[in-house]
Every structure is written in C-alpha cells, then in structure tokens.
Amino acid sequence: MRAACFGAGWIRCARGAAATAAVLLAFAPAGGFAQEYPRLTITALGLHADAAVVRPNQSFHVTVHVHIREKRDRLDELVLPALTNAIDLGDVRKRVPAPDGTDFYETLTVSAPTVGVAAFTPAYIDAIDPRSGRALRYSSQPLTVRVAAGTTVHDADPDALMGLLRRAAQWSAAIVVAIVLAIVGFVRWARRRPAVPPAPPPAAAAPPVARSNGDALREAFAAYRTRGDDDSLDALRTILFARAGAAPGATFADALRALGSRDPHLSRVLAVAERARFGPAHERAAAARDLLALLDAYVPVREPVA
C-alpha cells in the first residue's frame, strides 16, 4: 500500500486505500485482515479550517493533525476526509518529531464553488491498539465551512460577530462603570468640601455728609475759575443766591431783597456776577475778572449767612 502512494499525495492515496480496504474486508477474514493494520498509539486526531466563512471560489486551508507516540517517518494509513462543495487544489505534508512521539500535519488547499456549506467528513486511521491488541478506528470530528456572498451582517462569521458584540458590550459596561464612579467621586468630594461661610451683609453706607454752603461755594468758585463759561457761572450764581437767602428759581432782584443789608460784600459779588453774565458783551470779561477778585477775598473768610 505504501508503494502505491508515492508521489500521489494523501488524498489520492486515501481513495485507493479505501477501495482496497473495501475489497479486503469483503473477501478476507476479519481476524486475518486486522493483522495488516499498524500498531499505533494515537493520542490526537483533529480537523481544522483557517476560516469559518469564505466567499465562493476563495481558497482556504483545512489541516489534519495526528499525534502518535511511536517514532515514524510516514503515516500513509491516514484516510483524508471526503469533500462536498469543495475542490482539492493541493496538499502539503509535514512531519514534526516530538519528545513523546511524532506529529503529522497535512494541509489541504481547497475552494468552494457555490454559496452554501463546504463539508468535510471525518479523517480516520484504522490501527491496532498496542495496549489491547484490538483493531480500532480513530476518527476526527467532521467539519463545515460557510460559503457566503456579500458583506451584510448575515454573511459575517457568527463567531466573529459574537466576538464583536461581546467587545461592544464590554466597552459599554466599562463606560457606564466609569460614569458611575465619576458621579460617586464628585458627590463624595462635594460632601467633604468645607462649607464657605456666608458673606457678611454689606455694611450700611454712611449717610452722606451734607455739604455746607461754604463748601458748595468753594467748589463752584473753583469750577468757574477753571472753565470760565456760562454754565459754571450759572451754577455759581445759584449758590450765591441761596447764600443770600433767596428761594430756588429766584432772580437777582429777589436775592438782593432777601439779603438786605446783612452782607454788603455779598451784595457786590452778586452784582458783579450779574454783570459778568448778562451785562454788555464788551464789559463781561472785565466783570468776570472783578468777580474772581471779589470771590478770592470773600470765599476763604466768610461763612454762610444765617
């Protein structure tokens, strides 16, 4: 059987071995044929694909892995799986010595021509168990690979989709936990924060100090000295009228009547101020100079008239 398998690859060898086994099983006694099986201690036999979902005509790989405790160079007894909706594009064999025996790998390159499922029957080995001396069949699990067209969610790898959903759920849970911790931390910080004592009520403003007529007169006099215009002169005349005892809105004549003979100097100041404001235009400048001179002598030494 080994000579028939040289250079043909394990898939073609498996097909020939399966046909030969069928003939031998039909015509040979079971006990005598069992003596032709190899004595192997098989501890692993698996079938694996490198993709769970593929597109039509996309090549992918299916690997058969066998581990035996014996030291062997070849494992021609391995029967590879039968393929449904899959095309054999080639196979590669690999032997890896191990401390406890030998590992054999056969990687099949296949493609699926149509949408649906690419199916692989179990790979198996018929061998005699050295411990019991009985002929046994060791089989891998069957394998299916989805063949899908398009890029929708329904075409996606279900395992990859579940992984994506799990990661999304984990991220969402982490964000919620972070928000809750932030809220709890803020509440604790706010509770530990020392209370700020309320600001004392503003002190009551001191009542304005009434200015005396003398202060108002000095301010009006200083403003008139600085500006020398009609507005500052009117403000000065109003204070002079009040100092004479006239009511608000009084005229020059009213101020003179209210003053009478009590303060002759103030009478002269009132008269010159009236001339500086309403006298002939060519006399106003001289009257203004006279008014300043009179006020210089009057303001510092006089107090309001009682």
C-alpha positions, 0 to 999 in steps of 0.5 A, spaced: 500 500 500 505 504 501 508 503 494 502 505 491 502 512 494 508 515 492 508 521 489 500 521 489 499 525 495 494 523 501 488 524 498 489 520 492 492 515 496 486 515 501 481 513 495 485 507 493 486 505 500 479 505 501 477 501 495 482 496 497 480 496 504 473 495 501 475 489 497 479 486 503 474 486 508 469 483 503 473 477 501 478 476 507 477 474 514 476 479 519 481 476 524 486 475 518 485 482 515 486 486 522 493 483 522 495 488 516 493 494 520 499 498 524 500 498 531 499 505 533 498 509 539 494 515 537 493 520 542 490 526 537 486 526 531 483 533 529 480 537 523 481 544 522 479 550 517 483 557 517 476 560 516 469 559 518 466 563 512 469 564 505 466 567 499 465 562 493 471 560 489 476 563 495 481 558 497 482 556 504 486 551 508 483 545 512 489 541 516 489 534 519 493 533 525 495 526 528 499 525 534 502 518 535 507 516 540 511 511 536 517 514 532 515 514 524 517 517 518 510 516 514 503 515 516 500 513 509 494 509 513 491 516 514 484 516 510 483 524 508 476 526 509 471 526 503 469 533 500 462 536 498 462 543 495 469 543 495 475 542 490 482 539 492 487 544 489 493 541 493 496 538 499 502 539 503 505 534 508 509 535 514 512 531 519 514 534 526 518 529 531 516 530 538 519 528 545 513 523 546 512 521 539 511 524 532 506 529 529 503 529 522 500 535 519 497 535 512 494 541 509 489 541 504 488 547 499 481 547 497 475 552 494 468 552 494 464 553 488 457 555 490 454 559 496 452 554 501 456 549 506 463 546 504 463 539 508 468 535 510 467 528 513 471 525 518 479 523 517 480 516 520 486 511 521 484 504 522 490 501 527 491 496 532 491 498 539 498 496 542 495 496 549 489 491 547 491 488 541 484 490 538 483 493 531 480 500 532 478 506 528 480 513 530 476 518 527 476 526 527 470 530 528 467 532 521 467 539 519 463 545 515 465 551 512 460 557 510 460 559 503 457 566 503 456 572 498 456 579 500 458 583 506 451 584 510 451 582 517 448 575 515 454 573 511 459 575 517 462 569 521 457 568 527 463 567 531 466 573 529 460 577 530 459 574 537 466 576 538 464 583 536 458 584 540 461 581 546 467 587 545 461 592 544 458 590 550 464 590 554 466 597 552 459 599 554 459 596 561 466 599 562 463 606 560 457 606 564 462 603 570 466 609 569 460 614 569 458 611 575 464 612 579 465 619 576 458 621 579 460 617 586 467 621 586 464 628 585 458 627 590 463 624 595 468 630 594 462 635 594 460 632 601 467 633 604 468 640 601 468 645 607 462 649 607 464 657 605 461 661 610 456 666 608 458 673 606 457 678 611 451 683 609 454 689 606 455 694 611 450 700 611 453 706 607 454 712 611 449 717 610 452 722 606 455 728 609 451 734 607 455 739 604 455 746 607 454 752 603 461 754 604 463 748 601 458 748 595 461 755 594 468 753 594 467 748 589 463 752 584 468 758 585 473 753 583 469 750 577 468 757 574 475 759 575 477 753 571 472 753 565 470 760 565 463 759 561 456 760 562 454 754 565 459 754 571 457 761 572 450 759 572 451 754 577 455 759 581 450 764 581 445 759 584 449 758 590 450 765 591 443 766 591 441 761 596 447 764 600 443 770 600 437 767 602 433 767 596 428 761 594 430 756 588 428 759 581 429 766 584 432 772 580 437 777 582 432 782 584 429 777 589 436 775 592 438 782 593 431 783 597 432 777 601 439 779 603 438 786 605 443 789 608 446 783 612 452 782 607 454 788 603 460 784 600 455 779 598 451 784 595 457 786 590 459 779 588 452 778 586 452 784 582 458 783 579 456 776 577 450 779 574 454 783 570 459 778 568 453 774 565 448 778 562 451 785 562 454 788 555 458 783 551 464 788 551 464 789 559 463 781 561 470 779 561 472 785 565 466 783 570 468 776 570 475 778 572 472 783 578 468 777 580 474 772 581 477 778 585 471 779 589 470 771 590 478 770 592 477 775 598 470 773 600 470 765 599 476 763 604 473 768 610 466 768 610 461 763 612 454 762 610 449 767 612 444 765 617 
